[in-house]
Amino acid sequence: MTQDLMTDCESDSMTVSNEVILNVNSVTLEYRTKKNVVTATKRVSFSVNKSDRYVLLGPSGCGKSTLLKSIAGYLPPVEGEILLNGKKVIRPGPDRIVVFQEFDQLLPWKTVLGNIVFALMVEEKLTQKQAEEVARYYIDKYA
């Protein structure tokens, strides 16, 4: 099980893949406040291939974090759809890792490793040893 989690994201760095893993199709995202509706993104579309590294760049308040929350499954689009590996994103899932800008999402008394292990044990139902193995793999790979 842990080996599957680690090999799912591996790719040969010398090979460029045209395999689309993320499709954001005409996505409109809105927040509803007590007084009005705020449109965070309007009909945003892009795709990310397996070997791509993608950057969302823009000024504060333009919808970058809102879009990431939607890709993670925390905010459903009011229009359009988000596909991850060909499957519609409808809720958060263990195939995505999100670190929010708001630090109240992390356990401040835990290390980076500890926070990742905790999330993996809760979401994936892994043992402590399995979760540590997966967490260390990704920390070593991306840190």
N, CA, C and O of each residue as an XYZ file, in Angstrom:
572
protein
N       0.826     -1.200      0.000
C       0.000      0.000      0.000
C       0.866      1.258      0.000
O       0.636      2.171     -0.793
N       1.871      1.309      0.896
C       2.707      2.511      0.943
C       3.551      2.633     -0.312
O       3.806      3.743     -0.777
N       3.990      1.510     -0.868
C       4.772      1.565     -2.101
C       3.932      2.132     -3.238
O       4.440      2.889     -4.066
N       2.634      1.769     -3.287
C       1.740      2.312     -4.307
C       1.644      3.818     -4.198
O       1.664      4.514     -5.213
N       1.538      4.340     -2.972
C       1.449      5.785     -2.779
C       2.702      6.476     -3.275
O       2.628      7.575     -3.824
N       3.846      5.850     -3.088
C       5.094      6.480     -3.476
C       5.357      6.368     -4.971
O       5.937      7.285     -5.553
N       4.953      5.284     -5.607
C       5.252      5.128     -7.020
C       4.219      5.788     -7.905
O       4.499      6.023     -9.081
N       3.033      6.099     -7.398
C       2.008      6.754     -8.198
C       2.489      8.074     -8.783
O       2.111      8.426     -9.900
N       3.309      8.802     -8.054
C       3.719     10.139     -8.487
C       5.102     10.149     -9.117
O       5.571     11.201     -9.551
N       5.756      9.014     -9.176
C       7.098      8.996     -9.727
C       7.071      9.115    -11.240
O       6.199      8.559    -11.908
N       8.030      9.840    -11.762
C       8.192      9.914    -13.210
C       9.666     10.045    -13.524
O      10.445     10.524    -12.699
N      10.042      9.628    -14.695
C      11.412      9.755    -15.153
C      11.650     11.215    -15.488
O      11.001     11.754    -16.385
N      12.569     11.867    -14.787
C      12.782     13.305    -14.974
C      13.304     13.634    -16.373
O      13.256     14.794    -16.783
N      13.793     12.657    -17.101
C      14.290     12.904    -18.442
C      13.177     12.780    -19.494
O      13.359     13.173    -20.646
N      12.040     12.239    -19.091
C      10.947     12.009    -20.022
C       9.845     13.033    -19.787
O       9.412     13.235    -18.653
N       9.393     13.676    -20.852
C       8.290     14.615    -20.755
C       7.013     13.854    -21.088
O       6.922     13.202    -22.128
N       6.042     13.941    -20.208
C       4.798     13.208    -20.401
C       3.706     14.150    -20.890
O       3.582     15.273    -20.401
N       2.923     13.695    -21.846
C       1.765     14.449    -22.296
C       0.494     13.965    -21.609
O      -0.606     14.370    -21.983
N       0.638     13.108    -20.611
C      -0.507     12.593    -19.878
C      -1.078     13.698    -18.979
O      -0.403     14.178    -18.068
N      -2.315     14.092    -19.244
C      -2.954     15.141    -18.452
C      -3.428     14.532    -17.131
O      -4.181     13.558    -17.118
N      -2.971     15.125    -16.014
C      -3.415     14.626    -14.712
C      -4.435     15.558    -14.065
O      -5.220     15.129    -13.220
N      -4.425     16.836    -14.458
C      -5.370     17.787    -13.896
C      -5.991     18.603    -15.025
O      -5.289     19.187    -15.851
N      -7.307     18.630    -15.039
C      -8.052     19.439    -15.999
C      -8.990     20.360    -15.237
O      -9.866     19.899    -14.506
N      -8.806     21.643    -15.406
C      -9.712     22.640    -14.843
C     -10.458     23.227    -16.038
O      -9.867     23.906    -16.878
N     -11.756     22.959    -16.105
C     -12.548     23.311    -17.283
C     -13.618     24.347    -16.956
O     -14.617     24.034    -16.309
N     -13.404     25.588    -17.409
C     -14.396     26.668    -17.259
C     -14.919     26.797    -15.830
O     -16.128     26.875    -15.609
N     -14.013     26.818    -14.875
C     -14.396     26.822    -13.459
C     -14.660     28.239    -12.961
O     -13.808     29.124    -13.050
N     -15.856     28.423    -12.438
C     -16.234     29.650    -11.744
C     -16.425     29.304    -10.274
O     -17.124     28.352     -9.926
N     -15.788     30.100     -9.420
C     -15.878     29.885     -7.973
C     -16.422     31.135     -7.314
O     -16.031     32.253     -7.649
N     -17.326     30.931     -6.375
C     -17.935     32.053     -5.662
C     -17.955     31.798     -4.169
O     -18.080     30.667     -3.701
N     -17.825     32.904     -3.434
C     -18.033     32.906     -1.991
C     -19.304     33.678     -1.711
O     -19.538     34.729     -2.309
N     -20.108     33.183     -0.830
C     -21.311     33.905     -0.433
C     -21.075     34.506      0.952
O     -20.748     33.798      1.904
N     -21.246     35.814      1.043
C     -21.166     36.500      2.326
C     -22.579     36.877      2.754
O     -23.541     36.600      2.039
N     -22.704     37.497      3.901
C     -24.029     37.913      4.375
C     -24.655     38.955      3.457
O     -25.878     39.025      3.332
N     -23.821     39.758      2.821
C     -24.335     40.861      2.022
C     -24.343     40.612      0.519
O     -25.182     41.163     -0.192
N     -23.415     39.784      0.023
C     -23.355     39.608     -1.431
C     -22.635     38.327     -1.819
O     -22.216     37.547     -0.963
N     -22.499     38.126     -3.115
C     -21.762     36.998     -3.675
C     -20.480     37.546     -4.300
O     -20.513     38.490     -5.089
N     -19.363     36.944     -3.939
C     -18.067     37.357     -4.466
C     -17.598     36.307     -5.469
O     -17.476     35.131     -5.128
N     -17.340     36.724     -6.686
C     -16.810     35.815     -7.697
C     -15.292     35.813     -7.583
O     -14.635     36.822     -7.840
N     -14.743     34.659     -7.194
C     -13.291     34.532     -7.012
C     -12.587     34.205     -8.323
O     -11.512     34.736     -8.601
N     -13.192     33.331     -9.131
C     -12.670     33.022    -10.466
C     -13.859     32.921    -11.410
O     -14.964     32.568    -11.001
N     -13.621     33.232    -12.661
C     -14.700     33.151    -13.652
C     -14.196     32.406    -14.881
O     -13.321     32.885    -15.601
N     -14.756     31.245    -15.103
C     -14.480     30.401    -16.278
C     -12.984     30.190    -16.537
O     -12.496     30.384    -17.651
N     -12.282     29.795    -15.495
C     -10.846     29.509    -15.596
C     -10.659     28.103    -16.158
O     -11.311     27.153    -15.725
N      -9.764     27.990    -17.123
C      -9.459     26.690    -17.720
C      -7.950     26.524    -17.895
O      -7.261     27.445    -18.335
N      -7.452     25.356    -17.549
C      -6.074     24.976    -17.830
C      -5.929     23.483    -17.570
O      -6.782     22.868    -16.931
N      -4.848     22.912    -18.069
C      -4.552     21.512    -17.776
C      -3.094     21.401    -17.374
O      -2.256     22.214    -17.764
N      -2.814     20.378    -16.587
C      -1.461     20.131    -16.112
C      -1.099     18.696    -16.486
O      -1.814     17.753    -16.146
N       0.018     18.548    -17.188
C       0.495     17.219    -17.550
C       1.287     16.610    -16.407
O       1.724     17.314    -15.497
N       1.465     15.321    -16.460
C       2.131     14.584    -15.387
C       3.511     15.150    -15.050
O       3.873     15.210    -13.875
N       4.268     15.557    -16.027
C       5.632     16.026    -15.765
C       5.723     17.539    -15.543
O       6.815     18.067    -15.333
N       4.584     18.237    -15.588
C       4.581     19.694    -15.437
C       4.774     20.138    -13.994
O       4.431     19.426    -13.051
N       5.326     21.324    -13.851
C       5.304     22.077    -12.594
C       4.557     23.346    -12.942
O       4.928     24.036    -13.892
N       3.529     23.665    -12.210
C       2.626     24.747    -12.581
C       2.615     25.795    -11.482
O       2.610     25.451    -10.301
N       2.611     27.061    -11.851
C       2.616     28.161    -10.890
C       1.365     29.005    -11.100
O       1.049     29.395    -12.224
N       0.657     29.285    -10.007
C      -0.448     30.246    -10.039
C       0.110     31.553     -9.500
O       0.509     31.638     -8.338
N       0.133     32.555    -10.340
C       0.746     33.821     -9.972
C      -0.252     34.949    -10.170
O      -0.898     35.035    -11.214
N      -0.380     35.806     -9.178
C      -1.289     36.939     -9.292
C      -1.338     37.707     -7.994
O      -0.809     37.255     -6.979
N      -1.970     38.869     -8.020
C      -2.032     39.701     -6.819
C      -2.934     39.088     -5.749
O      -3.747     38.207     -6.027
N      -2.772     39.565     -4.550
C      -3.601     39.121     -3.439
C      -5.078     39.330     -3.772
O      -5.474     40.390     -4.258
N      -5.876     38.312     -3.504
C      -7.312     38.428     -3.719
C      -7.804     38.077     -5.102
O      -8.980     38.272     -5.407
N      -6.911     37.554     -5.963
C      -7.346     37.272     -7.348
C      -7.932     35.874     -7.524
O      -8.414     35.550     -8.609
N      -7.904     35.034     -6.480
C      -8.534     33.719     -6.569
C      -7.584     32.535     -6.596
O      -8.030     31.402     -6.779
N      -6.282     32.761     -6.418
C      -5.311     31.656     -6.458
C      -5.604     30.608     -5.394
O      -5.738     29.424     -5.705
N      -5.702     31.034     -4.147
C      -5.950     30.097     -3.050
C      -7.333     29.471     -3.159
O      -7.510     28.298     -2.830
N      -8.302     30.233     -3.614
C      -9.653     29.706     -3.794
C      -9.638     28.586     -4.832
O     -10.283     27.555     -4.649
N      -8.908     28.790     -5.908
C      -8.806     27.769     -6.942
C      -8.119     26.516     -6.402
O      -8.555     25.400     -6.686
N      -7.059     26.691     -5.631
C      -6.374     25.542     -5.039
C      -7.285     24.791     -4.069
O      -7.268     23.561     -4.031
N      -8.072     25.515     -3.293
C      -9.023     24.861     -2.389
C     -10.054     24.057     -3.170
O     -10.483     22.993     -2.725
N     -10.448     24.557     -4.318
C     -11.405     23.845     -5.147
C     -10.766     22.597     -5.762
O     -11.395     21.540     -5.807
N      -9.536     22.711     -6.228
C      -8.822     21.547     -6.770
C      -8.672     20.484     -5.690
O      -8.758     19.289     -5.972
N      -8.450     20.917     -4.462
C      -8.316     19.985     -3.346
C      -9.648     19.353     -2.951
O      -9.674     18.354     -2.234
N     -10.758     19.936     -3.421
C     -12.068     19.373     -3.116
C     -12.805     20.035     -1.973
O     -13.839     19.534     -1.532
N     -12.290     21.153     -1.485
C     -12.917     21.837     -0.355
C     -13.983     22.850     -0.772
O     -14.792     23.269      0.056
N     -13.993     23.242     -2.034
C     -14.940     24.251     -2.506
C     -15.435     23.841     -3.893
O     -14.666     23.859     -4.853
N     -16.714     23.473     -4.005
C     -17.211     23.050     -5.322
C     -17.393     24.236     -6.261
O     -17.802     25.312     -5.826
N     -17.095     24.052     -7.535
C     -17.323     25.127     -8.512
C     -18.826     25.369     -8.687
O     -19.627     24.440     -8.575
N     -19.200     26.616     -8.962
C     -20.596     26.907     -9.296
C     -20.825     26.692    -10.786
O     -21.962     26.587    -11.246
N     -19.729     26.629    -11.529
C     -19.784     26.373    -12.970
C     -18.501     25.659    -13.360
O     -17.442     25.940    -12.799
N     -18.582     24.737    -14.316
C     -17.420     24.016    -14.797
C     -17.115     22.804    -13.950
O     -17.892     22.418    -13.078
N     -15.955     22.206    -14.227
C     -15.572     21.011    -13.479
C     -14.058     20.901    -13.378
O     -13.308     21.474    -14.168
N     -13.646     20.143    -12.376
C     -12.235     19.864    -12.150
C     -12.067     18.352    -12.192
O     -12.741     17.620    -11.468
N     -11.153     17.893    -13.053
C     -10.887     16.466    -13.182
C      -9.457     16.183    -12.754
O      -8.521     16.831    -13.225
N      -9.292     15.234    -11.879
C      -7.974     14.793    -11.443
C      -7.820     13.338    -11.855
O      -8.568     12.473    -11.399
N      -6.854     13.073    -12.715
C      -6.676     11.735    -13.285
C      -7.973     11.213    -13.891
O      -8.301     10.033    -13.762
N      -8.709     12.108    -14.554
C      -9.926     11.729    -15.253
C     -11.167     11.603    -14.395
O     -12.252     11.331    -14.910
N     -11.023     11.797    -13.083
C     -12.167     11.679    -12.171
C     -12.553     13.059    -11.648
O     -11.692     13.862    -11.287
N     -13.849     13.322    -11.611
C     -14.345     14.614    -11.145
C     -14.033     14.793     -9.656
O     -14.282     13.901     -8.845
N     -13.488     15.950     -9.319
C     -13.194     16.281     -7.921
C     -14.491     16.759     -7.274
O     -15.060     17.771     -7.684
N     -14.954     16.031     -6.268
C     -16.195     16.413     -5.590
C     -16.018     16.584     -4.086
O     -16.893     17.125     -3.411
N     -14.885     16.122     -3.564
C     -14.598     16.261     -2.132
C     -13.098     16.082     -1.920
O     -12.400     15.619     -2.822
N     -12.592     16.441     -0.743
C     -11.170     16.197     -0.460
C     -10.865     14.707     -0.543
O     -11.733     13.873     -0.285
N      -9.637     14.378     -0.900
C      -9.250     12.977     -0.991
C      -7.800     12.759     -0.621
O      -7.010     13.703     -0.598
N      -7.450     11.528     -0.332
C      -6.078     11.209      0.088
C      -5.053     11.278     -1.045
O      -3.856     11.117     -0.803
N      -5.505     11.516     -2.274
C      -4.592     11.629     -3.403
C      -4.075     13.047     -3.587
O      -3.337     13.322     -4.533
N      -4.461     13.960     -2.679
C      -4.021     15.355     -2.746
C      -3.502     15.789     -1.387
O      -4.064     15.433     -0.352
N      -2.428     16.560     -1.401
C      -1.893     17.123     -0.161
C      -1.966     18.630     -0.292
O      -1.499     19.198     -1.279
N      -2.551     19.274      0.702
C      -2.711     20.723      0.675
C      -2.153     21.299      1.968
O      -2.469     20.823      3.059
N      -1.328     22.316      1.837
C      -0.877     23.079      2.999
C      -1.470     24.467      2.833
O      -1.091     25.207      1.925
N      -2.398     24.816      3.706
C      -3.099     26.091      3.584
C      -2.238     27.240      4.092
O      -1.332     27.046      4.903
N      -2.536     28.438      3.601
C      -1.821     29.625      4.042
C      -2.118     29.930      5.506
O      -1.259     30.430      6.231
N      -3.320     29.631      5.926
C      -3.694     29.873      7.311
C      -3.035     28.798      8.170
O      -3.254     27.607      7.948
N      -2.247     29.201      9.128
C      -1.475     28.241      9.898
C      -2.302     27.510     10.941
O      -1.790     26.593     11.584
N      -3.563     27.881     11.132
C      -4.392     27.171     12.098
C      -4.828     25.811     11.568
O      -5.521     25.075     12.271
N      -4.441     25.461     10.347
C      -4.760     24.155      9.770
C      -3.737     23.098     10.209
O      -4.004     21.899     10.127
N      -2.579     23.545     10.669
C      -1.532     22.631     11.098
C      -1.493     22.561     12.615
O      -1.949     23.473     13.304
N      -0.947     21.479     13.122
C      -0.775     21.341     14.562
C       0.581     21.952     14.916
O       1.622     21.375     14.602
N       0.574     23.121     15.569
C       1.821     23.872     15.760
C       2.854     23.161     16.634
O       4.039     23.487     16.567
N       2.433     22.211     17.438
C       3.372     21.504     18.302
C       4.020     20.326     17.575
O       4.918     19.681     18.118
N       3.574     20.045     16.358
C       4.148     18.946     15.584
C       5.137     19.486     14.545
O       5.041     20.633     14.108
N       6.062     18.650     14.175
C       7.005     18.979     13.109
C       6.307     18.808     11.756
O       5.161     18.362     11.695
N       7.002     19.163     10.679
C       6.473     18.919      9.336
C       6.166     17.431      9.191
O       5.084     17.049      8.746
N       7.130     16.602      9.572
C       6.933     15.152      9.502
C       5.719     14.732     10.324
O       4.892     13.949      9.856
N       5.609     15.242     11.531
C       4.497     14.882     12.403
C       3.139     15.267     11.841
O       2.184     14.498     11.954
N       3.037     16.446     11.238
C       1.773     16.875     10.627
C       1.399     15.994      9.438
O       0.232     15.636      9.274
N       2.376     15.645      8.614
C       2.095     14.792      7.451
C       1.703     13.393      7.906
O       0.748     12.816      7.386
N       2.430     12.846      8.869
C       2.121     11.509      9.386
C       0.706     11.486      9.957
O      -0.055     10.554      9.698
N       0.359     12.494     10.721
C      -0.986     12.572     11.300
C      -2.058     12.545     10.209
O      -3.026     11.790     10.302
N      -1.881     13.368      9.183
C      -2.867     13.425      8.098
C      -2.965     12.081      7.377
O      -4.065     11.629      7.060
N      -1.830     11.445      7.119
C      -1.844     10.154      6.428
C      -2.517      9.072      7.269
O      -3.228      8.222      6.734
N      -2.300      9.102      8.559
C      -2.911      8.087      9.422
C      -4.424      8.269      9.488
O      -5.165      7.288      9.539
N      -4.875      9.494      9.488
C      -6.316      9.756      9.552
C      -6.990      9.440      8.220
O      -7.989      8.722      8.183
N      -6.447      9.971      7.132
C      -7.084      9.840      5.817
C      -6.859      8.473      5.175
O      -7.771      7.921      4.558
N      -5.674      7.933      5.312
C      -5.330      6.693      4.624
C      -5.508      5.457      5.504
O      -5.454      4.329      5.014
N      -5.718      5.669      6.787
C      -5.821      4.546      7.723
C      -4.529      3.716      7.732
O      -4.566      2.488      7.808
N      -3.393      4.411      7.652
C      -2.094      3.756      7.677
C      -1.623      3.583      9.112
O      -2.081      4.287     10.012
N      -0.715      2.650      9.320
C      -0.065      2.521     10.619
C       0.941      3.660     10.763
O       1.266      4.332      9.784
N       1.422      3.870     11.952
C       2.433      4.902     12.209
C       3.659      4.661     11.332
O       4.175      5.594     10.716
N       4.121      3.426     11.275
C       5.315      3.096     10.501
C       5.094      3.351      9.010
O       5.961      3.922      8.349
N       3.944      2.935      8.472
C       3.646      3.151      7.054
C       3.558      4.646      6.738
O       4.098      5.106      5.732
N       2.874      5.399      7.601
C       2.713      6.835      7.377
C       4.060      7.547      7.412
O       4.308      8.439      6.601
N       4.937      7.162      8.345
C       6.266      7.768      8.416
C       7.076      7.464      7.165
O       7.803      8.325      6.670
N       6.957      6.247      6.652
C       7.672      5.859      5.434
C       7.231      6.717      4.246
O       8.067      7.218      3.494
N       5.921      6.883      4.081
C       5.393      7.692      2.979
C       5.793      9.155      3.158
O       6.235      9.797      2.205
N       5.642      9.686      4.374
C       5.962     11.087      4.647
C       7.441     11.378      4.383
O       7.776     12.373      3.740
N       8.307     10.522      4.875
C       9.755     10.726      4.660
C      10.109     10.677      3.169
O      10.954     11.435      2.693
N       9.458      9.784      2.454
C       9.705      9.679      1.014
C       9.413     11.026      0.330
O      10.237     11.527     -0.435
N       8.242     11.604      0.611
C       7.867     12.855     -0.050
C       8.657     14.047      0.477
O       8.966     14.957     -0.292
N       8.988     14.069      1.741
C       9.817     15.155      2.261
C      11.191     15.116      1.592
O      11.704     16.153      1.172
N      11.789     13.922      1.490
C      13.091     13.793      0.836
C      13.005     14.171     -0.638
O      13.934     14.766     -1.185
N      11.905     13.831     -1.272
C      11.769     14.071     -2.712
C      11.540     15.562     -3.015
O      12.072     16.070     -4.002
N      10.761     16.268     -2.188
C      10.358     17.630     -2.510
C      10.926     18.720     -1.612
O      10.787     19.902     -1.926
N      11.545     18.364     -0.537
C      12.063     19.398      0.383
C      13.427     19.886     -0.042
O      14.006     20.751      0.615
